[in-house]
Amino acid sequence: MKLYNVPRNTWVIPTEETHAPPGARQVSVMEPIFFKHIDGMYSYCKDVHGNIVHLPANQEVTLTDPP
């Protein structure tokens, strides 16, 4: 499922290689991420430690339970 189809405030796992914007932390495949909302071409998300990360809006993800 594409990230832009995921409901806000949902835990997801990227299922393919991710591409962060320049200067942002790269997210690993199968890393649990809390998706907040889409913000242009990227999204506003947080990792399990509460750090802000950005997945592309068209990222392939799978829904998951909170870690």
Buried (B, 14 or more C-beta within 10 A) or exposed (E): EEBEEBEEEBBBBBEEEBBBEEEEEEBEEEBBBBBBEBEEEBBBBEBEEEEEBBBBBBBBBEEEEEE
